[in-house]
Amino acid sequence: MFSDKPIFYFRDNKWDSLGLLGEKIHSSTLRTKYLQLCYKEVGLEIARVLDNEVSKFKSFNSEKKRFIASLHYVSENLNIERAKKILTQSRKLSDERNKYE
């Protein structure tokens, strides 16, 4: 189900990282908004990682492996208190915000 090539959320019964988390064009989920802000906090952009534009992850030969490696990087470089604040912010910014009000 996970595409090894860059795609835009979904194609041919395969998804990219954000598509697997439910994101669609102009429609973020709480998970994808949270990830976006966590990546930003550590100086990364998810799309640039997936498109193999970040030197730190160029050694990974598939989008899936790059994404998983970048998740580990974010986890190791984001403190828990900041992560909690980002979650609160994500609830306000997500297109799913009505679920959490």
Secondary structure, DSSP 8 states (H G I E B T S, - for coil): -B-SS--SSEETTEE-HHHHTT-BTTB--HHHHHHHHHHHHTT--HHHHHTT--GGGTT--SHHHHHHHHHHHHHHHS-HHHHHHHHHHHHHHSTTGGGG-
